[in-house]
Amino acid sequence: MTDPTPPVKGGDAPGLIRALMRLYPPDFRRRYGEAMLAFQRERFDEATRAGESRLRVWRRALGDVTATLIAEWARELRAGETVYESSRAPLGMGERMSFIGREIVQTVRSLRRSVGFSVATITTLALGIGATTAIFSVVHSVLLAPLPFEHPERIVIPEAQLMTTGNAWGLTYADFMDWRDNHVFDAVAAYQGTDMDLTGAGEPVRVSVAAVSPQFFDALGTPPAKGRALRAVDFDVNAPRAIVVSDRFWRDQFGARADAVGSTIEMNGLKRQIVGVLPAGARWPIDVDVWVPLRFTTEQDPDLQRRDNFIFQGIARLKSGVSIEHTRTVMAALAARVAAEQPAIRKDITMVPTPIMESLLGATTPRVLWILLGAVSFLLLIGCVNAANLQLARATARQRELAVRRALGASRWRIVRQAFIESGALALAGGALGVLMARLLVTVVVAAAPPDVPRIEQATLDLTALVFALAASVAVALVFGVVPAVHAARGDPHGVLADGGTRASGRRGAKTRRTLVVVELALSVILLCGAGLATRSMMRLRGADPGFQTRGVLTASISLPGVRYNTSAKTISLIYGLRDRLAASPGVDAAGIASASPLGAGGFYLGRSMVAEGREPSPANEVTINWTVVTPGYFAALGMPIVRGRDFTARDDSASAPVMIVNEYFAKKMFPGENALGKRAMSSRDEKIEREIVGVVNDVKYYGARDTARSLVWVPYAQRNAWHGGIITVRARGGPAATLALIKRELRTFDGAIALANVTTMDDALTRSMASNRFVAILLGGFAALAVLLAAVGVLGVLSYTVERRTHELGIRIALGAARADVVRLVMIETLGMAAVGVALGLGAALALTRLAGSILYQVRADDPLTFATVGVVLAAVAVVAAIVPARRAARVDPAIALRSE
């Protein structure tokens, strides 16, 4: 249908003014358009001659044009309604309420007649709103919400970093002193994390402790909520032992009693007085519950003064006005000076101040969450596109109905108002369901998230995200529901009725709907590619060999208080005695104790450099290793085979020759092409004792399932003095509960005041180490499944509409002898055309976007050809399946009925 109104000639009036005036009602444009354009042209000419501000002229012109536009359309609609309602007297308030009620009832009846459309639209909007709001709520809680410290942007974490590999450590004592005395900081503190046993009230409990230097709470920027912080007097070696506790500790151990401050508790056998309680959530380092004074009692110890003894962690607060960039420059210059003074141990090592948020989150967590937010944004976009497509298809299908109503006297305003109410009702229903889904999804996401994601437990429904998702969805529903109604209201109802109604919308509407389906398919391809890569990565990870047998192994950590275990003999006696009793217990296959467990299951690793006997210590000759202390039986308990040589025995003690067991990676790196068994090497910078390699074991994943091969060395407990604790490792046949009971029982025979902590099975440790990959795979898979479902609904809706519109044409084809298979082929060709374009566009976009996820994948390329090919085939198959129903309907068209209906 062509517009009977002649185009408005704007002369040299600004283009924007001419464009706005094309939105005026046709009658108004015909009668006053030229005059208004001439007026605007003269207005701008006069402003130019008078040197008037063009901004002011534009403001006046746009204000006039916009106000007139609104007023004329309001008048137009009122006039139409007045005609339609001409038989009615002016409505009072009660009558208007009754009228609104009837409008609502009519809307409900209209939507009930289109149950499929209503359910599809509401569900589509709810999915988009719920998923987007839930993921953004999590992202906001973890990444965007400010930390509970004063000016957290000024807090940095000092790190020593090896520039050649990127490996990072904490601080040496000398580095800490350099940082503390530097002018760029207001406060600098060092700390060490440890565990202590809380005793004196029933079963001993392990608590996480940070021993902190003075200025720690100044650097953190969080004064205690109750009591006081640690003062300078508390750091004197002869001062009473004062501690500050977390809000969680205060609530768990004291039931939030006010008299907790000032009370005394016993930790590791020593009485300690609580002097302060930190506010809720103000914890650093993560999961610490108690802060004790760090007393540098051995400041003259040469080992403490070494520049390669990175035994402290640090925290610093920048002075106001000092930028992080300037601080990096200052610290790099300081590190360069130290490297020049001691090149043998500090070459290529620089000092880096890392903002606290970056240090807290690490490199992987932000990337994972941003990827998920991007994926769920695609889902919201798909939902909006699908809702728009459904609205357009329904509006077009109702053209005949609207034309009949117009012909019977319904005003334009009434037609538009009815569409507005229907679209608003759908949007509100979708929004309400979306809010419920968002609340549910937040709970699910938090429960499924990896345990190492900080602050995720604080995630709640984010109002900003909810408003945005609601606004976007409601806007889509209203625009694509009302605009077609406005178009229908402006059209000629007699022309539509004469045309049969179903063919009146022209080709432009059909092209728009097909374009929207192509967009849906393309977005779905992107999501499917991401989900496919994450799934393949997860499958590779699950199939990776950790290097030992996890089934049937339970671990639990212990810490021996130095007050009672103040000699090597006492420590060794408990460690070896406990191990022997466990190994001899019925149902136990093997038992051992180590300073750390693989798969990141706990403990403490020493990072060292080793050099082979006869070689000079130098970066070229040294091999960086992870150093673990173990008892005999440890490798058997883990099911880690010794491929060459022997296990440790009780004879490998302080009186015997120093020995060690290494993994194959270390053996190949230190002694390439040689048999490492019987060779000797030493830790070149601290222990400096030649140790003989008596065994070689398989490579093992130490930091988690994604860990790569690294050099590992194990030495006997009895040859390393004063190691106060370890990870008990037991392989037994009785199940985890029975094994834990056995460990507790045997431990009590030695010391009933020692707590067990970090109890876990190695199966659980392996599962936890894959939690991040599983989390991404599950969520992306869920989003992709929803996207495919929405795309299928989009294809089905468009093709159903197309078949309905082409009933007459199809009837003629069949009447003229076309086979029904030809009709099916016709529909399928259209489907495959849309699918081909959508899949091609989606694969191209996915190829660019999935590279962002490369760092979280495991042994899978971001452009993995198998994944991309599979996704293309799957999407095409889904489109074809979605087209089967409308295709079969087209093939069943009765030519007689089709022709008679025209």
Protein Blocks (a to p, Z undefined) as FASTA:
>chain_A
ZZfbdcddekjacfklmmmmmmpcfklmmmmmmmmmmmmmmmmmmmmmnopafklmmmmm
mmmmmmmmmmmmmmmmmmmmmmmmmmpccddfklmmmmmmmmmmmmmmmmmmmmmlmmmm
mmmmmmmmmmmmmmmmmmmmmmmpccfbehkllpccdddddfknopacdddfklmmmmmm
pckbfbdcdddddddddehiajadddddddddehklmmnopacfehjdddfklmpfkbcc
dddddfklmmmmnoopaklgopacdeehiacddfbdcdehiacdehiabdcddddfklml
mklmpcklcfbccdddddehiafklmmmmmmmmmmmmmmmmmmlmgoiacddddfklmmn
ommlmmmmmmmmmmmmmmmmmmmmmmmmmmmmmmmmmmmmmmmmmmnopafklmmmmmmm
mmmmmmmmmmmmmmmmmmmmmmmmmmmpcfklghklmpccdfklmmmmmmmmmmmmmmmm
mmmmmmmmmmcfklmmmnoommmnojmlmmmmmmmmmmmmmmmmmmmmmmmmmmmmmmmm
mmpcehiafehpacddddddfklmmcfklmmmmmmmmmmmmmmpghiabdcddfbdehhi
gcjddddddddehiacdfklpccdddddddehklmmnopacfehcdddfklcfkbccddd
ddfklmmmmmghiafehpacddfklnopacddfbdcddddfkbjkbccdddddddfklpg
hiabdddddddfebjklmmmmmmmmmmmmomkbccehiacfklmmmmmmmmmmmmmmmmm
mmmmmmmmmmmmmmmmmmmmmmmmmmmmmmmmmmnopafklmmmmmmmmmmmmmmmmmmm
mmmmmmmmmmmmmmmpghiafklfklmmmmmmmmmmmmmmmmmmmmmmmmmpcfklmmmm
ZZ
